[in-house]
Amino acid sequence: MGEKKSDVLQGTLDLMVLKTLHAMGPLHGFGIARRIEQLSEDVLQLNEGTVYTSLLRLQQQGWIKSEWGTSDNNRKARYYSITRLGKKQLDLETENWERIAGVIGRVLRVERQG
Amino acid sequence: MGFFRVWAAKVKGLFTRQREDHEFDEEIRAHIHDLTERYLRQGMSRANAVKAARLQFGNVTLLQETQRAQRSFLSPAEWWGDIRFGLRMMRKKPGSNAAVIIALALGIGMNVAVFSFVNALLLRPPAVVHSMGSMVELWKHSRIAIDMQSYAPFSYPDYAYYRDHTQSLEGLLAFDGDGAQSIWNRNGQGQVVQGQLASGNFFSLLGVNALLGRTLSTSDDQLGSPHPVIVLSHSFWQRELASDPEIVGKTLVLNGAEFNVIGVAPQGFTGLLVGTSPDFWAPLTLQQQFTQDKDRLTSRQEFWLIVAGRLRPSVDRAKAQAEMRVFARQLGKDYPDSNKDFDTLIYPATLVPGPYRGYVEAFTGLILGVFVLVLMIACANAASFLLARATGRVREMAIRSALGAGRARLIRQMLIESLMLSSIAGLAGIAVAWWMAHLLLELKPAAIPLSISVPLDWRVLSFALVVSFATGILFGLVPALRSATVEAAPALKDETQTAGLRKSRLRTLLLIGEIATCVVLLAGATLCVRSLMHANSIDPGFDTQHIAVATLDPSTLGYSPAKIDAFYGRLLDRVRTLPGITAASYVSHLPLGTSREATSAGHHVAPDPDQVRVDLFSASPEYFATMGIPFRRGRDFTSKESESPDPGVVIVNEVLAQKMWPGQDPIGQRIALGGAKTTSEVIGEVKAGKYRTLGESPVAVVFRANPPEGKRTLVVRASGDARPLLDALARTVQDVDPLMAVTDSQTIEEYMALPLFPARATGLLLGASGILAVVLTAIGLFGVIAYVVSQRTHEIGVRMALGARETDVLKLVMRQGLFLTSVGLLIGLAGAIAAARLLSPLLYGIGANDPATLAAVTVTVTAVAMLACYIPARRAMRVDPTVALRYE
């Protein structure tokens, strides 16, 4: 079921969106999707709609905020930006991620013994 | 933390839903548009580009759905779906749903009705008054008296002292607690109006501004030079003066003197005292224009002023209390005769005076508690109904859960259904409450000059809302949790359902609790109804039929004693000639009323250690004949004795005769009444009756020969029904003196509503609670047994096929019901004995643990339970084994 896959993705997508906003400054949804597409080098095949679910979740947590602005091609667009609370959360989750990735990496590197 | 933020965002989402939906749709459209543009630039055809963009974005509708769910709690479509489903479920079993709703509506309604009185008496602040929170009330408290006797209002000199010396209060106002009933000369016709004397700062301190003209000022209320001015109440102005916009500056003639109308009070303002609704306010210092009492403004012994003040912003109650204590001590030192034993207590100012609040709270609390129990029974009924239904819906729940409905979703569905039941019941309950409150007000005897408004205001409505909601959750939650924990697999397998008592332990417990509560309520109700019957059958010592009474007070018109005498004489002569009247007389006041006069009686004028407290009445000749009070010995007063200023003769009742001259003939004995300089001769002895309350122990009474110059009660005996006489009496009074008006003109039956009021009110309320409890419990018991029977149809069929007789089946089912009943009965009886103590102060003539009552309750509950079990049991008995076995 597709749900299972997105469950795994959910936490990481939130983290990616948060990091993107941190690195790039205010962006609209399309911009975020492009940035993630670019960085993931097409490894992550993502329904771009899920970016919006992630954005809403982050917004309800108070980690990002949004306001309406004008896009490059002169259209009204909603711009998302990271909040102070979000930066703190990002640090926390980055640290978390690195620790877990480190552990998993170590576990996977363990050679078959004896 | 995060959890709360998300919830807050969701709550916010409830209100911004539409805008957010719209904005989100915009965002998606723009995103897909951008994606399409990109593919177009890469050289795709438009159709392919659109398709590719759609694919890359994913399922838009699904996204919108999840987005909506995430943004707030539920999509409106889902709520609506649940409600529609609930309605469908309700329509499926209209009968039992209606029964549950009616039971809950009665339960909720009675609670709301009682609460509307709690609100009217205790919660509602006085209307129109500005920031009531900082107002406090002062009461004198005697250190040597007990109970309510120890609280007293203020005397005028004390009030003036406190007013002039207080630092902690911004100001101190006073008004008379008795009211100033007066006669308004309305174009030559007398009409009784109710006034209230108020200090000059009364309105300004309360922050009440006049609707027209101005309110009283301190210059109107100067001792020695009061202005003859009045402020009219809005309702009086509207009712009697047709809202005359030019009223300010006109004069009204009250008690024979002219008063300038200076203003009209705002709508709804009725002062600070519950139950009073004055027609006008006049300066305190005009007191002598309204009562005959000449020393009210100077005496420290006359307690008649209710005093309230506003705390300064920097002062709290404790600080103000300390100051009042200092004043009380100072006055106690300066005027030991009158003030020695008095302290001054401070209370928050409310419609019910501070010292009385506790009593009102205790009584209304008791009644509210009783009806909460009734509601609990209704809740238990509803819960066991839902539990039974949930068992029937196990399969439905299993299917829902198999199809992916989460636990929360199932619970929500069930709770919505129970909340729908309770909110329909709540609406019906408000109607019940409105009707009940009116019924209770009707019960209030006309003799109590109280006007209580019991509005269904926002407090009452929110109470109804909260009660309905709480009820819905209370009876719905357990069945909901139960049905949500359904195990899909076994439920979907076609397992035969059997329902014994063990299978439904929760429902059994509910039922036992219900029966126990019912027993407690029924016992309380029976006690109160029996006490009411006792009260009705208590002999008050006078006839309670064929008598009409009316109160008169010509002294308020400022007449001279001679003129008053002439008036009373002429009136009595005229009344005696009216057709249908067999006797007529005057008395100072009626027994069992609100007035009382007491003194001491001894054998000699000199201090007598054996002197007794006596209640004092003054009666004209023929009083005893009119009231139907028989003479034991001696004779009535003669008219000559009645007219003499110092007749020197009295009539005593049996109780006093027995006390003062045990075993002797009281006729011809001398008696010295308190304060008299000579002794009087006893010329008659009459049968004892009830004088203060119906429940009192014997009271010694002395009747004097000459009723007072001022206020008297005219008593008239009719040969038949006394009701038609009332109009004739009122007309005769106006014939004799057009300026006079009678007050409280009523038949003796109506008059007796006053002493019987406490018994009648509690009897009615608790009687209603008892009947409700029995009916609801019977429905509950019936429902559970009927359900058990329907679930056991198969089993019963098997038993009968194996040779069980009809009576065996009957016994089987009845035994189950009666076992539950007897357990509930035992618990309930224990509870009733414990609870009855609360009731004992309200009971007449029976003890709280009256064995006959308990026996009657046991019999009633058992009989009702047997009936409730018998009907389903008979159905079980009629089970056709072949049908029952085919049934599955």
Interface residues (C-beta under 8 A of the other chain):
Chain A: H28 G29 F30 A33 N47 E48 G49 T50 Y52 T53 L56 R57 Q59 Q60 Q61 G62 S71 R75 K76 A77 R78
Chain B: G2 R5 V6 A9 K10 E23 F24 E26 E27 I28 A30 H31 D34 L35 Q56 F57 G58 N59 V60 L63 T66 Q67 Q70 R71
